[in-house]
Amino acid sequence: MYLLTSLLLLGSLALTQAQSSRCSPRPGDYDLALNGVASQISNLQLPTMGYARNAIDGIKDTTYRDGSCTHTTQILNPWWQVDLQESYRISKIIITNRQDCCAERLLGAEVRIGNHPNNRNPVCGTVTRLDSATLAFCCNGMVGRYVSVVIPGQVQYLTLCEVEVYGRR
């Protein structure tokens, strides 16, 4: 029985990974975040750097000091969010993580989508691996106005270099 359960779980995991590797925006989907309004729980006080809007500027530079990444203070449950201004059907989210240092800070972060601005929306995916600067999440048509990245239950900094949200009305 244990072997059967293990094989079923392993098969389910392999299927999930295979589906997520094939995930791509549907024809007609575009990066909705570029027209959104970004916010975050706090700003690390460094001149012109670290602001929430930096994650939706279309620049995928992974070096924080180049000025295109976000950065919160070290705080419990740090979050970043983009308000898309209306609800969309989201197919895929791509996060570009910082690579000059500290990439591991993003481990455990949850990507959430929904219509509530409180960051307690359903989870599309969780950061469990950091084998690439870009992390893709298949959201399979989840509907929402708000997309957030939250690191729950940790006192941590949150840094994002780009967040792309693909979907349609």
Phi, psi and omega per residue, in radians:
M1 nan -0.753 3.129
Y2 -1.053 -0.745 3.134
L3 -1.101 -0.758 3.132
L4 -1.083 -0.779 3.114
T5 -1.084 -0.755 3.127
S6 -1.088 -0.755 3.130
L7 -1.136 -0.703 3.103
L8 -1.099 -0.784 3.120
L9 -1.123 -0.742 3.129
L10 -1.111 -0.744 3.103
G11 -1.098 -0.701 3.108
S12 -1.130 -0.734 3.117
L13 -1.119 -0.768 3.132
A14 -1.094 -0.720 3.123
L15 -1.118 -0.744 3.113
T16 -1.078 -0.782 3.138
Q17 -1.141 -0.678 3.132
A18 -1.136 -0.740 3.128
Q19 -1.126 -0.734 -3.095
S20 -1.213 -0.530 3.122
S21 -1.260 -0.414 3.125
R22 -1.580 -0.117 -3.064
C23 -1.137 2.230 3.046
S24 -2.547 2.701 3.102
P25 -1.012 2.505 3.098
R26 -1.273 2.721 3.059
P27 -0.964 2.315 -3.113
G28 1.672 -0.260 3.082
D29 -1.311 2.577 3.084
Y30 -2.492 2.963 -3.091
D31 -1.311 1.728 -3.112
L32 -1.208 -0.462 -3.060
A33 -1.116 -0.509 -3.094
L34 -1.024 -0.453 3.128
N35 -1.827 0.168 -3.104
G36 -1.555 -3.140 3.093
V37 -2.086 2.063 -3.064
A38 -1.697 2.607 3.053
S39 -2.578 2.874 3.072
Q40 -2.664 2.906 -3.022
I41 -1.114 -0.570 -3.126
S42 -2.824 2.899 3.083
N43 -2.106 2.266 2.994
L44 -1.172 2.252 -2.998
Q45 -1.406 1.402 2.996
L46 -2.220 2.365 -3.048
P47 -0.944 2.257 3.047
T48 0.968 0.170 -3.140
M49 -2.136 2.733 3.004
G50 1.550 -0.009 -3.069
Y51 -1.296 2.625 -3.084
A52 -0.972 -0.694 -3.088
R53 -1.101 -0.344 -3.141
N54 -1.071 -0.447 -3.109
A55 -1.373 -0.133 3.127
I56 -2.215 0.553 -3.129
D57 -1.630 -0.011 3.121
G58 1.446 0.034 -3.120
I59 -1.824 2.167 -3.066
K60 -1.776 0.480 3.102
D61 -1.136 2.264 -3.060
T62 -1.723 0.155 3.119
T63 -1.812 2.027 -3.050
Y64 -0.970 -0.791 -3.061
R65 -1.148 -0.203 3.071
D66 -1.349 -0.181 2.966
G67 1.617 0.264 -3.103
S68 -2.094 0.342 3.111
C69 -2.044 2.786 3.034
T70 -1.523 2.935 3.035
H71 -2.904 2.058 3.052
T72 -1.590 2.973 2.941
T73 -1.279 2.955 3.074
Q74 -1.363 2.020 -2.970
I75 -2.655 2.727 3.092
L76 -1.220 2.312 3.116
N77 0.982 0.929 -3.130
P78 -1.107 2.575 -3.132
W79 -2.519 2.708 3.001
W80 -2.341 2.566 -3.082
Q81 -2.593 2.569 2.968
V82 -2.095 2.278 3.051
D83 -1.648 2.002 -3.109
L84 -1.407 -0.023 3.080
Q85 1.364 -0.291 3.011
E86 -2.818 2.918 -3.099
S87 -1.343 2.468 3.097
Y88 -2.348 2.813 3.002
R89 -1.619 1.991 -3.014
I90 -1.667 2.199 3.128
S91 -1.708 -0.659 -3.033
K92 -2.684 2.524 3.026
I93 -2.203 2.333 3.097
I94 -2.116 2.171 3.088
I95 -1.881 2.309 2.999
T96 -1.775 2.088 -3.061
N97 -1.628 2.704 3.063
R98 -1.106 2.448 -3.119
Q99 -2.149 -0.209 -3.115
D100 -1.291 -0.429 2.985
C101 -2.989 2.981 2.833
C102 1.119 0.332 -3.113
A103 -1.002 -0.542 -3.084
E104 -1.156 -0.277 3.122
R105 -1.059 -0.416 -3.079
L106 -1.424 -0.185 3.130
L107 -1.021 2.319 3.141
G108 1.568 -0.115 3.132
A109 -1.152 2.477 3.101
E110 -1.895 2.418 3.037
V111 -1.755 2.128 -3.043
R112 -2.111 2.555 -3.139
I113 -2.380 2.340 3.069
G114 3.077 -2.970 -3.086
N115 -1.838 0.178 3.124
H116 -1.894 2.285 -3.104
P117 -1.338 0.094 -3.029
N118 -1.601 0.143 3.129
N119 1.142 0.278 3.107
R120 -1.864 0.539 3.140
N121 -1.403 2.946 3.110
P122 -1.026 2.611 -3.103
V123 -1.548 2.224 3.018
C124 -1.485 -0.667 -3.126
G125 -2.959 2.919 -3.134
T126 -2.246 2.443 3.102
V127 -1.308 1.976 -3.142
T128 -2.092 -0.211 -3.127
R129 -2.450 2.643 3.140
L130 -2.255 0.703 -3.072
D131 -1.423 0.038 3.130
S132 -2.636 2.717 3.077
A133 -1.214 -0.491 3.137
T134 -1.847 2.328 -3.107
L135 -2.094 2.094 -3.075
A136 -1.836 2.440 3.119
F137 -2.239 2.160 3.082
C138 -1.509 2.110 -3.061
C139 -1.863 -0.049 2.955
N140 0.852 0.725 3.051
G141 1.447 0.305 3.057
M142 -0.987 2.509 -3.084
V143 -1.869 2.361 3.078
G144 -3.140 2.810 3.076
R145 -1.677 -0.518 -3.069
Y146 -1.958 2.321 3.012
V147 -2.094 2.199 -3.116
S148 -2.298 2.727 3.014
V149 -2.096 2.134 -3.054
V150 -2.275 2.416 2.997
I151 -1.865 1.644 -3.037
P152 -1.340 2.497 3.010
G153 1.260 0.228 -3.130
Q154 -2.247 2.564 2.915
V155 -1.603 1.953 -2.969
Q156 -2.731 2.803 2.906
Y157 -1.481 2.622 3.015
L158 -2.147 2.117 3.114
T159 -2.231 2.253 3.097
L160 -2.291 2.356 3.133
C161 -1.686 -0.425 3.010
E162 -2.883 2.515 3.034
V163 -2.281 2.049 3.112
E164 -1.885 2.323 -3.106
V165 -2.145 1.880 -3.091
Y166 -1.730 2.303 3.124
G167 -3.138 -2.889 -3.112
R168 -2.727 2.914 3.103
R169 -1.155 nan nan
